[in-house]
Amino acid sequence: MTFGRDFGILEVTLIVLFGVLYLGYLMRVQFVNKAMKGKGNAVAYKLLLRTTYFALLIFALLGPSFGEMKREVKSVGKDIYLCVDLSKSMDATDIQPSRLSKVKFEMKNLIQSFSSDRIGLIVFTNDAFLQCPLTYDGNALNMFIETMSTGLISSAGTDFAPPLEMALEKLNDAEEGLPPTKAQAKIIVLISDGEDFGETTDAALSKIKSENIKLFTLGVGTESGGKIPHGYRFKRDKNGNDVLTQLNEQSLQKLADMTDGKYFEISDQRNDINRMISAINNIEGEMRGSKKVDAVNNKYYYFLALAILLMIIDVLFTVKVVKLN
């Protein structure tokens, strides 16, 4: 027999409290007996009964388990790559405190929602870099997310092809040496403001679609646009005017449509992060393996039921604890 919890402070406190209160009750009965010159031998029966069901309640609280058995536990999950745009436009402040800051906050919520899945992180501008390979370690992912900034890698515009190609390659590499997996368990999430200046994105999308990998795009920004902080002022063009960067949702919508994926958005009017989490949850995970584990059944309710029965008997059947001579 095993127990679900250790004998601790709570149990000790309850036992001490029961003992003190019942001792006070016995002393009161003894005092009455002496005052009335009676006898109270019947109190011993009540003491035995109440001590028994109190002990059963403590036993039930500890969660006794018996009847050991073997149970098969299946490991099911998805492989997800998050591709995050770190171009200078992600510093725009049309989403407070900035587009990138908002993305970092929401990414932590997303990672927490998929703790049983492997998640990897790719950052990109016009080129892509693997920030973190597929892992179950949410703390490591959060650490890498905290280090993300638009100054992390050089920027010469934004190109969606490199991160998509890298994510596709890493997802395929992760399958080496493993049993065949279900294609629908592989997911790429592309996070950007949608300003794509690449010329080979369509080719990368064709590869993703041919391998039945789900592509979700998350647009960050507003239609009205925002200015990009640059030192103590905002970034300016050659004519000295402040640069205004706007969300290009059409570009991201196109990416999702071409791969039978979905487009989501974070703007001043909407936040689709929960919808995206639900959409990913609805994708069937792949079977990664199974193993046999020892399982026991918590049978606390037997002891609880017996204790309640004794309590009912205690209430229904009374005895005289003070008898006159």
N, C-alpha and C positions, 0 to 999 in steps of 0.2 A: 504494500500500500504506500502510495506517495501523497504528498500534500501540495496544493496549489500555492500556498504561501507559508512562510516561516512563522513560528510562534514568536510574536514580537510584543512591542509596547502596548498595542491596542488590547491584545488578549490579557496581558498582565494587568492592565488598568481595569478591565472588566471584572477579572477574578478578584482583585483587591477590593473593588467597589462592592461586589456581591458579598464578599466575606465581611466587610465592615458593616454594611447595612443589615445583614442577617444576624451578625453578632449583637448589634443593637437591638434587634427584634427579640432575640433569645433572652437578653438581659432584662428587657421589659416584661416578658412573660414570667421570668423567674421572680422578678420583683412583685408582680401581681400575685403569684402563687404564695409568696411569703406573707404578703399583706393579708391575703384571704385564707391563709393556712390550708391551701389546696395542693394538688399535685398536677403536674403537667407532663406526664410521660408521653402523651400522644403527640407532643410537639416533635418528637424524634422521627415519627413517620413523615411528617411534613418536611422536615429538614432533609431526609433521605430522598423524598420525591423531588423536591425543588433543586437539590444539588445534582440529581441525575439529569433533569431536563436542561439545567443550566450548562452542565458539562457537554450535553449533546449539541446545544447551540454553539458553544465554543468550537466543538469538533467540526460542525458544519461550516463555520466561518473560516476554518483552515483549508477547506476544499479538499476533502479526502477523495482520492482517486484509486480505483482498482479495476481489474479486468483488462490487463495490457493486451494490445493487439498491434499488428503491423498495418500501416496505412500508406497508400501510394500518394506522393505529392508530386504534382506536375509543375514544371517550370515553363511558364508561357510569357512571352514578351515581344517587344518591338525594337527595331534599331532605328534611331532618329538622329539625323544630323541637322543642327541649327547653323544656318549660314547668315552671318550678320554683317551688314554694310557698315564700314568704318570710314567712308568718305567724309570730307569736311562738311557736306550738306547735312549730315546727321547731327551736327552741333546746333542746328537751327532751333530757335526758341519758340516756334509757333505751338509746340507741345511743351508744356512746362514740366520740369525746369529746362529740359532739352529733349530732342527726339531720342538721342542715345541713352540718356538717363532713364527715360520712361521705358525704353526697350529693356534695359538691364534689370529694372524692377520687375517687369512682367515676365522676363525669362526665368527668374527665380521661382515665381509662382508656377510656371509651366514645368520646371524641373521637379518641383515638389509633387506635382500631380502625376508624374511618371517615374516614381522611385523604383518600380520593378522593371523598368525598361532601360536599355542601353542608350545613352545619349552622347553625341559627340559635338564638338564646336569648331566651326570654320569661320575665319574672319576674312574680309576681302575689300578691295577697292577695285583697281584695274587688274589686280592679281589676287590669288587666294593663298591663305596660309592655314595649316592645321594647328589650331590652338589647343585642342584636347581630343584624343581619339575616343572611340566608343567606350563608355564606362558606366558602371552602376554607382559610382562615387559622386553623390550630389554635392558634398562639401568641396571636392576638387573642382567641379564645374562652377560652383558659386565663386570660388577663388579666382578662376580664370575670367569669369564675367566681370568681377570687380576691376580687373586690370585692363579691361577694354577701354580704349579711347581712340579718337580720330588721329592722334599723334603716334599711335602704336606702329603703323606702317605708312610708307610714303603713298601719296595719292596723286594720280594723274587722271582722275575721272572714275567712273564706275562701270564695271563689266560683269554681267551675270554669268557668263560662260565658265570662267575659271572655278568659282565655288561649286557650281552645279556639276562640272566634270570631276572635281576632286571628291565631292560627296558620293557620286556614283562609283568612283574607283574604290573609295574606302569601304563602302557598303559591300561591294563585291569581294574585296580582300577579306572582310570579316567572315565570309562564308567558307574560306579555305579550311579544309580539314573537318568541316562539320557536315552533318547529314543534310540532304536537300531541304531547303526552307521555303516557306510560302512567300511569294513576291509581295503580297499585300502587307507584309509585316515590315517593309522598308519604307521609310518616310524621310522626305527632305522638306525643311521649313526655311524659306528664303525671306529674310527680314531686311527691308530697304525702304527708301523714300521713292523708289521707282525710276530714278534717272539712270537709264542704261545706255552707255555709249559703246557697247561692244558690238561686234559684227558676226560672231559665231554662236550666239545664244541659241538660235533655232536648231543648230546641229546637236547641241547638248540636250535640248528638250526632246528631240527625236529619240536619242538614246534612252532617256529616262522613261519615255512612254513605251518604247519597245520592250523594256524590262519590267513594265507594270509597277513602277515605283510611284508612290503618291507624292505629289508636289503641292505643298501649301505655301501660299505667299501672304506675307503680312506687310501691308503698306503703313508707313508711319509719317504723319505730316498733315497738312491742311491744304485745301484748294486755294485759300488766300495766300498761303506761303508764309515764310518767316525769314528773318535776317540771320546771317551767320556771324557769331562773335569772332573777332580777330584782334587779340590783344585788348587794348582799352577802348576799342571801337568795333564797328562791324566791317566785314569784308566788302571791298569795293571793286568795281570794274575799272576798265581803262579810262573811262570818262569821269571817274570819281563818284559814281552813284553806288548806293548800297546794293549789294547782290541780294536778290530775292529768290529763294528756292521753294518750289511748290511740290506737293505730292503728285506724282504721275501714276495714278491708279490704273490707267489704261494699260500701261506696260506690264504691271504686275498681274492684272486681270487676264491679259493675253497669255502669260506664262502658265497660269493655273488652268485656263481653258484648253490649251494645247496638250496638257498632260492629264486631262480629266480630273484635275485637282480643284481646290477651292481658294478663293481670295478672301482675306480678312483685313481689317483696318483698325488702326488706332489714330484718332484725330480729335479735334476739339468737340466733335459732335457724337462720337461713338468709340467704344472700346470692345473689340470682338475677341479678346483673348480667351474668355470663357467659352465662346462658341467654337474657337479653334481647338481648345482642349477637349471639348465634347466630340468634335469631329474626329480627332485622333483616337479618342477612346473607342469610338465606334468601329475602328478598323480592327479586324481580327488579328490577334497576336500569333506568332509562330510557336510551335512546340519545341522548346529547347532541350527537354529531357525530363526524366522522372526518376525518383528514388523512393525507397522504402524507409519509413521512419517509425519509431516506436510511438504509439499513441495510447493514452489512457483516458478513461471516462471519469469525469468529476461526478461523484455520487453524493454530493452534499445533501441533496433533497431527501434521501432516506433518513438521515439523522435529524434533519429539520422537521420532517413529518412526524417522527417519533417524539421529538421534543414538544411539538404542538399538541399531540395526543395526550401526553403527560400533563401539559398545562391545562387542557380541558378537564382532565380527571381531577386536577388540583382544585379547579374552580367549582366543579359540580359536586364533588364529594368532600364535605367538610367534616372535621373532627374537632372535638372540644380540647383545646390546648390547656384549659384550666378546669380542673374538677375539684369541687369542694369535698372535703372529708365527710 
